[in-house]
Amino acid sequence: MKYIFITGGVISSLGKGLTAASLGTLLEARGLRVVLQKFDPYLNVDPGTMNPFQHGEVYVLDDGAETDLDLGHYERFTNCVLSRHNNLTSGQVYESVILKERRGDYLGKTVQVIPHVTDVIKGRIREISDESKYDVVITEIGGTTGDIEGLPFLEAIRQFILEVGAQNVLNMHVTLVPYIKAAHELKTKPTQQSVAKLREIGLQPQVLICRTERMLDLDLRQKLSMFCSVAEKAVIEERDVAHTIYEVPLTLHAEGLDQLVCDLLGLKTRQPDLAGWKNFVKRVISPAKRVTIAVIGKYFDVRDAYKSIYESLTHAAASEDCGIDLELIDAESLQDGVNGPLKDVSGILIPGGFGLRGVEGKIKAARFAREHKIPYLGLCLGMQVATIEFARNAGGITDANSTEFDKNAKEPVISLLEEQRGVKTMGASMRLGTWPTKIAKGTLAEKIYGSTEVMERHRHRYEFNMKYRDQMNEKGFVISGTSPDGTLAELIELRDHPYFVGCQYHPEFQSKPNKPHPLFKGFIQACLNYQSRATRAPSDRESPPRVPEQELVLQR
C-alpha cells in the first residue's frame, strides 16, 4: 500500500482538491486502484449545518454522509464511491476522543493531543487502507500549513510515515507562486516560507505543485528546488487552465506528475490511457452548438454553492457536443416579474435550498417554464416550488404552500416528512443518502432512465403531501417515481409538457464526465429541441472553432 499526502500553503482555495482528484484520474488511467479522503481541520462535525455562503456546496455520499465539496471532485474524476470514512473533521476527532474518555476507554490516563487525538487521525487512514481493494491512498489535508487547527493532522502524518516507512509515502505540497505585476516577475518567497513552516513540523515535501498565472522558467524551478530541498523535476507547474477544470489532469500529465509519483513510490505501471478524457475535454472546450440555460438560485455570491449542478450540466452538454451559456438569476430578483430575465433562455433549472427567501421568485420561474413549454428541471426544492406553483395556478388549490414556509398553511401540498416530526437537532438529521425510487411505467421518467427502479441520493426534510395526489393528477400533474412502498413522491412530471421534471433527490451527486446523469442528459436534449424550434436572434454567439489537441495541454 502506498500513501500520498497533499498539503497546501500560503493561502487557502489553491485547488488542493482538484489536484488530488486529477492525480487520482492519472493513476487510475495507469491501471492503479485509487481511493481518496479529505481531512478538514474545522470543528464542525460535518458541513451539513453550514450556510452555503460559508462553505459552498454540501456533497452527500451514498451512506448519507454530508461532506466537503472536494469529495464531489474525487467521485467525478475517479471511479471511487466514497463513504463517511473518506471525510474526517476536527469535530469528529474530538467528539470521538471525548466519548471514549467519558466511557472510561482510556483507563484513567490523561487524555492529550498526542497520542490520543493523533491516534484517531491515523486510525482513519488505516480504515480505508484495505490492500485487497486499493493500491494508493490519497489524503488531502484541508486548510493552510501553519493554521493552529491543522497541526494535529500534520503531526499524525509525521507519525504515520515512521510507522509505515518513508518508502511508502509521498508528501505533496500545493503552493502559490504569485506574479507581481509592478516587478514583472514571479516570486518564490511565499513558497519558501510555506515549506519552511512544514519542515518545522517535521514534514519534507518531495513534490511541489506550484499554482501560478505564468509559466515557470528553468531558473525559477532551480531556485525553488534549491531552497525547498525538492528535486528540480519535482517542481510541477499548475497554471490556471484556460477553459475547464477537466484540463487539469492533462496539464499535470504534460508536466510528468503521474510518472514522477510512480517513480518516487516504486510503482510499476503502464502508460496512462487518456483518450476518453481528452475527447471529453475537447467537446467541453469547442462544442458544435450552444444552449442558454437559466439557473434560479439564491447562493450565487459563493461560486461553489451549486458546484455539482454546474458540473452535471457540463457532463450532459458535452455528451450532446453542446456548450452551455449559464444565466445565473437570483430568485429574489424575479419576485416582481420574470418575462425579461427568462424570455431568451432554452431551459430553466431550479436547484435545492432552504428557507423562505426567494421562494416566490422560484415559483414564478416554474410557472413561466410550465406555461411557455420551456424545459424545466427542479431539484429537491426545485421540485417542491414547481408542485406549489402547479397546485395554485393549475390544480385549483389556491392556498397551496409548504409548511417549511408557513407552518399553518391551509393547503400543505408540501409538508414535513413523518420521520422528521419531533426532530430537534439540525446536524445529520435529514433524510440522507441513497434510497431506491420506483419508476412508473409509461412515463417520461421511464423513458429517460430506461429502468423501472433507480438509486438516488437524498438530502431533505419535506415531501409532497400524498393526500393531494389524485386531485393534482386529474389536472396533469404526474407522480412518476415513488419510494418502493409508494408512500413518498420522488419524481414528478407534467403530462402535457415536453420536459417538465422535478425530483426530490439530488441527481447531481451521481454525474460523471463520460457518464452524465440521465435527468441532466434528458434536460439538455429537451433544451436543444426547444431551441431548434424557437426563432433565435441573429446576434446569438457562435461556437468557437475546435481547439487542436496539442493546445489542450501545457507544454513544458
C-alpha positions as CSV (number, residue, x, y, z in Angstrom):
1,M,0.0,0.0,0.0
2,K,1.3,3.4,-0.9
3,Y,0.2,6.8,0.6
4,I,0.1,10.3,-0.8
5,F,-0.5,13.3,1.5
6,I,-1.4,16.6,-0.1
7,T,-1.0,19.8,1.9
8,G,-1.4,23.4,1.0
9,G,0.5,26.6,1.8
10,V,0.5,30.4,1.5
11,I,-3.3,30.8,1.1
12,S,-6.5,28.7,1.0
13,S,-8.5,27.8,-2.1
14,L,-5.4,26.9,-4.1
15,G,-7.1,23.8,-5.6
16,K,-5.8,21.0,-3.4
17,G,-9.0,19.1,-4.0
18,L,-8.8,19.3,-7.8
19,T,-5.1,18.5,-7.7
20,A,-5.8,15.4,-5.6
21,A,-8.7,14.4,-7.9
22,S,-6.6,14.9,-11.0
23,L,-3.8,12.8,-9.7
24,G,-6.4,10.1,-9.0
25,T,-7.5,10.3,-12.6
26,L,-4.0,9.9,-13.9
27,L,-3.1,7.0,-11.5
28,E,-6.4,5.2,-12.4
29,A,-5.5,5.7,-16.1
30,R,-2.3,3.8,-15.4
31,G,-4.3,0.8,-14.0
32,L,-3.9,1.5,-10.3
33,R,-6.7,1.2,-7.8
34,V,-7.0,4.6,-6.0
35,V,-9.1,5.9,-3.1
36,L,-9.2,9.4,-1.8
37,Q,-10.0,11.0,1.5
38,K,-10.3,14.6,2.9
39,F,-9.3,15.8,6.4
40,D,-10.8,19.1,7.4
41,P,-9.5,20.9,10.4
42,Y,-12.7,22.9,11.3
43,L,-14.5,22.0,14.5
44,N,-17.9,21.4,12.8
45,V,-18.6,17.6,12.9
46,D,-19.6,18.0,9.2
47,P,-20.5,20.8,6.9
48,G,-24.2,19.9,7.0
49,T,-25.2,22.8,9.3
50,M,-23.1,25.4,7.5
51,N,-24.6,28.1,5.3
52,P,-23.6,27.7,1.7
53,F,-22.2,31.3,1.9
54,Q,-19.7,29.9,4.5
55,H,-18.7,26.6,2.9
56,G,-20.2,26.3,-0.5
57,E,-22.0,23.1,-1.5
58,V,-22.6,20.2,0.9
59,Y,-21.9,17.0,-1.0
60,V,-23.9,13.9,0.0
61,L,-22.5,10.4,-0.2
62,D,-24.2,7.0,-0.7
63,D,-24.3,6.3,3.0
64,G,-25.8,9.7,3.9
65,A,-22.6,11.4,5.0
66,E,-22.7,15.2,4.5
67,T,-19.2,16.1,3.3
68,D,-16.9,18.7,1.8
69,L,-17.4,19.5,-1.9
70,D,-13.9,18.2,-2.7
71,L,-15.4,14.7,-2.3
72,G,-17.5,15.6,-5.3
73,H,-14.4,16.2,-7.3
74,Y,-13.0,12.9,-6.1
75,E,-16.0,10.9,-7.2
76,R,-16.4,12.8,-10.5
77,F,-12.7,12.5,-11.5
78,T,-12.2,8.8,-10.5
79,N,-14.2,5.6,-10.1
80,C,-14.4,5.9,-6.3
81,V,-17.7,5.5,-4.5
82,L,-16.9,7.1,-1.2
83,S,-18.4,6.9,2.3
84,R,-18.3,8.7,5.6
85,H,-14.9,7.1,6.3
86,N,-13.4,9.2,3.5
87,N,-14.0,12.5,5.2
88,L,-12.7,13.4,8.7
89,T,-13.1,16.7,10.6
90,S,-11.6,18.0,13.8
91,G,-15.1,18.0,15.2
92,Q,-15.4,14.2,14.5
93,V,-11.9,13.6,16.0
94,Y,-12.5,15.5,19.3
95,E,-16.1,14.1,19.6
96,S,-14.6,10.5,19.3
97,V,-11.9,11.2,21.9
98,I,-14.3,12.8,24.4
99,L,-16.8,10.0,24.1
100,K,-14.1,7.5,24.7
101,E,-12.9,9.4,27.7
102,R,-16.4,9.6,29.1
103,R,-16.8,5.8,28.7
104,G,-13.5,5.2,30.5
105,D,-11.8,3.7,27.5
106,Y,-8.5,5.4,28.3
107,L,-8.4,3.6,31.7
108,G,-7.7,6.7,33.8
109,K,-4.9,8.2,31.6
110,T,-4.5,11.9,30.9
111,V,-6.1,12.5,27.5
112,Q,-3.8,14.5,25.2
113,V,-3.5,15.6,21.6
114,I,-0.5,13.2,21.4
115,P,-1.2,10.3,21.3
116,H,-5.0,10.2,21.6
117,V,-6.1,12.8,19.0
118,T,-3.3,11.7,16.5
119,D,-4.2,8.1,17.0
120,V,-7.8,8.8,15.9
121,I,-6.5,10.5,12.7
122,K,-4.1,7.7,11.9
123,G,-6.8,5.2,12.5
124,R,-9.0,6.8,9.9
125,I,-6.2,6.4,7.3
126,R,-5.8,2.8,8.2
127,E,-9.6,2.2,8.0
128,I,-9.5,2.6,4.2
129,S,-6.1,1.0,3.7
130,D,-7.5,-2.3,2.6
131,E,-4.7,-3.7,0.5
132,S,-7.1,-6.1,-1.3
133,K,-9.0,-3.2,-2.7
134,Y,-6.6,-0.3,-3.3
135,D,-3.0,0.4,-4.4
136,V,-2.8,4.0,-3.4
137,V,-4.5,6.1,-0.7
138,I,-4.5,9.9,-1.5
139,T,-5.2,12.1,1.6
140,E,-5.9,15.8,1.3
141,I,-5.3,18.0,4.3
142,G,-7.7,21.0,4.3
143,G,-6.7,24.5,5.4
144,T,-3.3,26.1,5.1
145,T,0.0,25.0,6.6
146,G,0.6,26.9,9.8
147,D,-3.1,27.1,10.9
148,I,-3.3,26.1,14.5
149,E,-6.3,23.7,14.0
150,G,-4.4,21.8,11.3
151,L,-1.4,20.9,13.5
152,P,-2.7,17.6,14.9
153,F,-3.3,16.3,11.4
154,L,0.2,17.2,10.2
155,E,1.7,15.6,13.4
156,A,-0.4,12.5,12.7
157,I,1.1,12.3,9.2
158,R,4.6,12.6,10.6
159,Q,4.0,9.7,13.0
160,F,2.3,7.7,10.3
161,I,5.3,8.0,8.0
162,L,7.5,6.5,10.7
163,E,5.1,3.6,11.2
164,V,4.6,2.6,7.5
165,G,8.1,3.5,6.2
166,A,9.1,6.6,4.2
167,Q,9.5,4.5,1.1
168,N,5.7,4.0,1.1
169,V,4.7,7.7,1.5
170,L,4.8,10.7,-0.7
171,N,4.3,14.3,0.6
172,M,3.0,16.7,-2.0
173,H,2.7,20.4,-1.2
174,V,0.4,22.8,-3.2
175,T,1.6,26.3,-3.0
176,L,1.3,29.7,-4.6
177,V,3.9,31.4,-6.9
178,P,2.4,34.8,-7.3
179,Y,3.2,37.2,-10.2
180,I,4.0,40.7,-9.0
181,K,2.9,43.0,-11.8
182,A,4.9,46.0,-10.8
183,A,8.1,44.0,-10.7
184,H,7.3,41.9,-13.7
185,E,8.3,38.7,-12.0
186,L,7.1,35.6,-10.2
187,K,8.0,35.4,-6.5
188,T,9.2,32.2,-4.8
189,K,9.5,33.6,-1.2
190,P,5.9,32.6,-0.2
191,T,6.6,29.0,-1.2
192,Q,9.9,29.0,0.6
193,Q,8.3,30.2,3.8
194,S,5.4,27.7,3.5
195,V,7.8,24.8,3.0
196,A,9.9,26.1,5.9
197,K,6.8,26.0,8.1
198,L,6.0,22.5,7.0
199,R,9.6,21.4,7.8
200,E,9.4,22.9,11.3
201,I,6.5,20.5,11.9
202,G,8.7,17.6,10.7
203,L,7.4,17.1,7.1
204,Q,9.5,17.4,4.0
205,P,7.6,17.6,0.7
206,Q,9.0,15.6,-2.2
207,V,6.8,17.3,-4.8
208,L,5.9,21.0,-5.1
209,I,2.7,21.8,-7.0
210,C,3.1,25.5,-8.0
211,R,-0.2,27.3,-8.6
212,T,0.7,30.2,-10.9
213,E,-0.7,32.5,-13.6
214,R,2.6,32.5,-15.6
215,M,5.0,29.8,-16.9
216,L,7.7,28.7,-14.5
217,D,11.1,29.1,-16.3
218,L,14.1,27.0,-15.6
219,D,15.8,29.5,-13.3
220,L,12.7,29.7,-11.1
221,R,12.4,25.9,-10.9
222,Q,16.0,25.6,-9.9
223,K,15.6,28.3,-7.2
224,L,12.5,26.5,-5.8
225,S,14.4,23.2,-5.9
226,M,17.4,24.5,-4.0
227,F,15.6,26.5,-1.3
228,C,12.9,23.9,-0.7
229,S,15.1,20.8,-0.9
230,V,12.9,19.3,-3.7
231,A,14.3,17.7,-6.9
232,E,14.1,20.1,-9.9
233,K,11.9,17.6,-11.8
234,A,9.5,17.5,-8.8
235,V,8.8,21.3,-9.1
236,I,5.5,21.0,-11.0
237,E,3.8,23.9,-12.7
238,E,0.0,24.0,-12.2
239,R,-1.0,27.0,-14.2
240,D,-4.6,28.4,-14.3
241,V,-6.4,26.4,-17.0
242,A,-7.9,28.4,-19.9
243,H,-11.3,26.7,-20.3
244,T,-12.4,24.0,-17.8
245,I,-11.2,22.2,-14.7
246,Y,-11.2,18.9,-16.6
247,E,-8.0,20.2,-18.3
248,V,-6.1,19.9,-15.0
249,P,-5.3,16.1,-15.3
250,L,-3.9,16.8,-18.8
251,T,-1.8,19.7,-17.8
252,L,-0.3,17.7,-14.8
253,H,0.3,14.8,-17.1
254,A,2.2,17.1,-19.5
255,E,4.3,18.1,-16.5
256,G,5.1,14.5,-15.8
257,L,3.5,14.3,-12.4
258,D,2.0,10.9,-12.7
259,Q,5.3,9.3,-13.9
260,L,7.2,11.2,-11.1
261,V,4.8,9.9,-8.4
262,C,5.1,6.3,-9.7
263,D,8.9,6.6,-9.7
264,L,9.1,8.0,-6.2
265,L,6.8,5.3,-4.8
266,G,8.3,2.5,-6.8
267,L,5.1,1.7,-8.7
268,K,5.4,-0.1,-12.0
269,T,2.5,0.8,-14.3
270,R,1.5,1.1,-17.9
271,Q,1.4,4.4,-19.7
272,P,-2.0,6.1,-19.0
273,D,-4.8,5.9,-21.5
274,L,-6.3,9.4,-21.6
275,A,-8.0,9.2,-25.0
276,G,-11.5,9.3,-23.5
277,W,-10.7,12.1,-21.2
278,K,-9.2,14.2,-24.0
279,N,-12.2,13.7,-26.2
280,F,-14.5,14.8,-23.3
281,V,-12.3,17.9,-22.8
282,K,-12.4,18.7,-26.5
283,R,-16.2,18.6,-26.5
284,V,-16.3,20.9,-23.5
285,I,-13.9,23.4,-25.0
286,S,-15.1,23.5,-28.6
287,P,-18.7,22.3,-28.8
288,A,-20.6,22.1,-32.1
289,K,-23.5,24.1,-30.7
290,R,-24.6,26.1,-27.6
291,V,-27.7,26.5,-25.5
292,T,-28.7,29.1,-22.9
293,I,-29.9,27.8,-19.5
294,A,-31.2,29.8,-16.5
295,V,-30.3,28.6,-13.0
296,I,-32.6,30.2,-10.5
297,G,-30.9,30.2,-7.1
298,K,-30.0,32.4,-4.1
299,Y,-26.4,31.5,-3.2
300,F,-24.6,32.9,-6.2
301,D,-22.3,35.0,-4.1
302,V,-20.4,31.8,-3.4
303,R,-19.1,30.3,-6.6
304,D,-19.1,26.7,-5.3
305,A,-22.6,26.7,-3.8
306,Y,-24.0,24.9,-6.9
307,K,-20.8,23.2,-8.0
308,S,-22.2,19.7,-8.7
309,I,-25.1,21.1,-10.7
310,Y,-22.8,23.1,-12.9
311,E,-20.6,20.1,-13.5
312,S,-23.6,17.8,-14.2
313,L,-24.8,20.3,-16.8
314,T,-21.3,20.3,-18.4
315,H,-21.2,16.5,-18.5
316,A,-24.6,16.2,-20.1
317,A,-24.0,19.0,-22.6
318,A,-20.6,17.5,-23.7
319,S,-22.4,14.2,-24.4
320,E,-24.5,16.1,-26.9
321,D,-21.5,18.1,-28.3
322,C,-23.0,21.2,-26.8
323,G,-21.8,24.1,-24.8
324,I,-23.8,26.0,-22.1
325,D,-24.3,29.7,-21.6
326,L,-25.5,29.9,-18.0
327,E,-27.7,32.7,-16.8
328,L,-27.4,32.8,-13.0
329,I,-30.5,34.6,-11.8
330,D,-31.1,35.5,-8.2
331,A,-34.6,34.2,-7.3
332,E,-35.4,37.4,-5.3
333,S,-35.0,39.5,-8.5
334,L,-37.9,37.6,-10.1
335,Q,-40.5,38.4,-7.5
336,D,-41.6,41.4,-9.5
337,G,-41.7,39.6,-12.9
338,V,-39.8,37.0,-15.0
339,N,-40.5,37.9,-18.6
340,G,-37.4,40.0,-19.1
341,P,-34.8,37.7,-17.5
342,L,-36.2,34.4,-18.8
343,K,-37.5,35.4,-22.3
344,D,-34.4,34.2,-24.2
345,V,-33.5,31.0,-22.3
346,S,-34.0,27.5,-23.6
347,G,-34.1,25.8,-20.2
348,I,-34.8,26.6,-16.6
349,L,-33.2,24.8,-13.7
350,I,-34.1,25.4,-10.0
351,P,-31.7,23.8,-7.5
352,G,-32.2,22.8,-3.9
353,G,-32.1,25.2,-0.9
354,F,-33.6,26.0,2.4
355,G,-35.7,28.9,3.8
356,L,-38.3,31.3,2.6
357,R,-36.1,33.8,0.9
358,G,-36.5,33.9,-2.9
359,V,-39.2,31.2,-2.9
360,E,-41.9,33.3,-4.6
361,G,-39.4,34.2,-7.4
362,K,-38.7,30.5,-7.9
363,I,-42.5,29.8,-8.1
364,K,-42.9,32.5,-10.8
365,A,-40.0,30.9,-12.8
366,A,-41.6,27.5,-12.6
367,R,-44.9,28.9,-13.8
368,F,-43.1,30.6,-16.7
369,A,-41.5,27.3,-17.7
370,R,-44.8,25.5,-17.5
371,E,-46.9,28.0,-19.4
372,H,-44.3,28.6,-22.1
373,K,-43.4,24.9,-22.5
374,I,-39.7,25.6,-21.7
375,P,-37.8,22.6,-20.5
376,Y,-37.7,22.6,-16.7
377,L,-35.6,20.6,-14.2
378,G,-36.3,21.0,-10.5
379,L,-34.0,19.5,-7.9
380,C,-35.3,19.0,-4.3
381,L,-36.7,22.4,-3.5
382,G,-37.0,22.9,-7.3
383,M,-39.5,20.1,-7.3
384,Q,-41.4,21.5,-4.3
385,V,-41.8,25.0,-5.7
386,A,-43.0,23.5,-9.0
387,T,-45.5,21.5,-7.1
388,I,-46.8,24.6,-5.2
389,E,-47.0,26.6,-8.4
390,F,-49.0,23.9,-10.3
391,A,-51.3,23.4,-7.3
392,R,-52.0,27.1,-7.1
393,N,-52.4,28.0,-10.7
394,A,-53.4,24.8,-12.5
395,G,-54.7,22.5,-9.8
396,G,-57.3,24.7,-8.2
397,I,-55.6,24.7,-4.8
398,T,-55.1,28.5,-4.5
399,D,-53.8,28.4,-0.9
400,A,-51.2,25.7,-1.7
401,N,-47.9,26.1,0.2
402,S,-45.2,24.3,2.1
403,T,-45.1,24.0,5.9
404,E,-41.5,25.0,5.6
405,F,-42.6,28.5,4.6
406,D,-45.9,28.6,6.5
407,K,-46.3,26.3,9.5
408,N,-50.0,27.0,9.4
409,A,-50.5,26.5,5.6
410,K,-54.2,25.9,4.7
411,E,-53.2,23.6,1.9
412,P,-49.9,22.0,2.7
413,V,-49.1,20.3,-0.6
414,I,-45.5,20.1,0.7
415,S,-45.2,19.0,4.4
416,L,-42.6,17.7,6.9
417,L,-41.6,14.1,6.5
418,E,-43.3,11.9,9.1
419,E,-39.8,10.7,10.3
420,Q,-38.8,14.4,10.8
421,R,-41.6,15.2,13.3
422,G,-40.1,15.7,16.7
423,V,-36.5,16.1,15.4
424,K,-34.8,18.8,17.4
425,T,-31.2,18.7,16.4
426,M,-30.1,20.0,13.0
427,G,-26.9,18.1,12.2
428,A,-27.2,14.9,10.1
429,S,-30.9,14.6,10.9
430,M,-32.5,15.0,7.4
431,R,-33.4,12.2,5.1
432,L,-29.9,11.5,3.8
433,G,-28.1,9.1,1.5
434,T,-29.1,6.7,-1.2
435,W,-32.7,5.4,-1.4
436,P,-34.5,3.4,-4.1
437,T,-37.0,5.0,-6.4
438,K,-39.7,3.0,-8.3
439,I,-40.4,4.5,-11.7
440,A,-43.9,4.3,-13.1
441,K,-44.3,2.6,-16.4
442,G,-45.2,4.6,-19.5
443,T,-43.9,7.8,-18.0
444,L,-41.3,10.2,-19.4
445,A,-39.2,9.3,-16.4
446,E,-39.1,5.6,-17.5
447,K,-38.1,6.7,-21.0
448,I,-35.3,8.9,-19.5
449,Y,-33.9,6.3,-17.2
450,G,-34.6,3.2,-19.2
451,S,-35.4,1.4,-16.0
452,T,-38.2,0.9,-13.5
453,E,-36.0,1.3,-10.4
454,V,-33.1,3.6,-9.7
455,M,-31.0,4.5,-6.7
456,E,-30.5,8.2,-5.9
457,R,-29.0,10.4,-3.1
458,H,-31.3,12.5,-0.9
459,R,-31.0,15.5,1.5
460,H,-34.3,16.9,2.6
461,R,-36.9,17.3,5.4
462,Y,-40.0,18.0,3.4
463,E,-42.1,15.9,0.9
464,F,-45.1,16.0,-1.3
465,N,-48.3,15.5,0.6
466,M,-49.8,12.4,-0.9
467,K,-53.4,13.3,0.0
468,Y,-53.3,15.8,-3.0
469,R,-52.1,13.2,-5.4
470,D,-55.4,12.2,-7.1
471,Q,-56.6,15.8,-7.3
472,M,-53.4,17.1,-9.0
473,N,-53.1,14.0,-11.2
474,E,-56.5,14.9,-12.7
475,K,-55.0,18.2,-13.8
476,G,-52.0,16.7,-15.5
477,F,-49.5,16.5,-12.5
478,V,-48.0,13.0,-12.6
479,I,-46.0,11.4,-9.8
480,S,-43.7,9.3,-12.0
481,G,-41.4,8.0,-9.2
482,T,-42.1,6.9,-5.6
483,S,-40.4,5.1,-2.8
484,P,-40.9,1.3,-3.2
485,D,-43.8,1.3,-0.8
486,G,-45.5,4.1,-2.7
487,T,-45.7,6.4,0.3
488,L,-43.2,9.1,-0.8
489,A,-43.2,11.0,-4.0
490,E,-39.7,11.0,-5.5
491,L,-40.2,12.2,-9.1
492,I,-42.9,14.4,-10.8
493,E,-43.6,15.4,-14.4
494,L,-46.4,17.2,-16.3
495,R,-48.5,15.2,-18.7
496,D,-48.8,18.0,-21.4
497,H,-45.3,19.4,-21.3
498,P,-42.3,18.2,-23.4
499,Y,-39.9,18.2,-20.4
500,F,-41.1,19.4,-17.0
501,V,-39.4,17.2,-14.4
502,G,-38.8,17.6,-10.7
503,C,-37.1,15.2,-8.3
504,Q,-37.0,15.1,-4.5
505,Y,-33.4,13.7,-4.6
506,H,-30.1,15.2,-5.9
507,P,-29.1,13.6,-9.2
508,E,-26.1,16.0,-9.5
509,F,-24.3,13.8,-7.0
510,Q,-24.0,10.9,-9.4
511,S,-23.0,12.5,-12.7
512,K,-19.5,11.9,-14.2
513,P,-17.7,13.4,-17.2
514,N,-18.2,10.5,-19.5
515,K,-21.4,9.2,-17.8
516,P,-23.8,12.1,-17.4
517,H,-26.9,11.6,-15.2
518,P,-30.0,10.7,-17.3
519,L,-32.1,13.5,-15.9
520,F,-29.5,16.1,-16.9
521,K,-28.9,14.5,-20.3
522,G,-32.6,14.4,-21.0
523,F,-32.8,18.1,-19.9
524,I,-30.1,19.2,-22.3
525,Q,-31.7,17.2,-25.1
526,A,-35.0,18.9,-24.4
527,C,-33.3,22.3,-24.3
528,L,-31.7,21.7,-27.7
529,N,-35.0,20.6,-29.1
530,Y,-36.7,23.7,-27.7
531,Q,-34.0,26.0,-29.1
532,S,-34.2,24.4,-32.6
533,R,-38.0,25.1,-32.7
534,A,-37.6,28.7,-31.5
535,T,-36.6,31.6,-33.6
536,R,-33.2,32.6,-32.5
537,A,-31.9,36.2,-32.7
538,P,-29.1,36.7,-35.3
539,S,-26.8,38.0,-32.5
540,D,-26.6,34.6,-30.9
541,R,-23.0,33.7,-30.1
542,E,-21.5,31.1,-32.4
543,S,-19.3,28.3,-31.0
544,P,-15.6,28.8,-31.4
545,P,-13.7,26.6,-33.8
546,R,-12.4,23.3,-32.3
547,V,-9.1,23.5,-30.5
548,P,-6.3,21.4,-31.8
549,E,-5.5,18.5,-29.5
550,Q,-1.9,19.8,-28.8
551,E,-3.4,23.0,-27.3
552,L,-5.3,21.1,-24.7
553,V,-2.2,20.6,-22.5
554,L,0.6,22.9,-21.4
555,Q,4.0,22.1,-22.9
556,R,6.9,22.1,-20.6
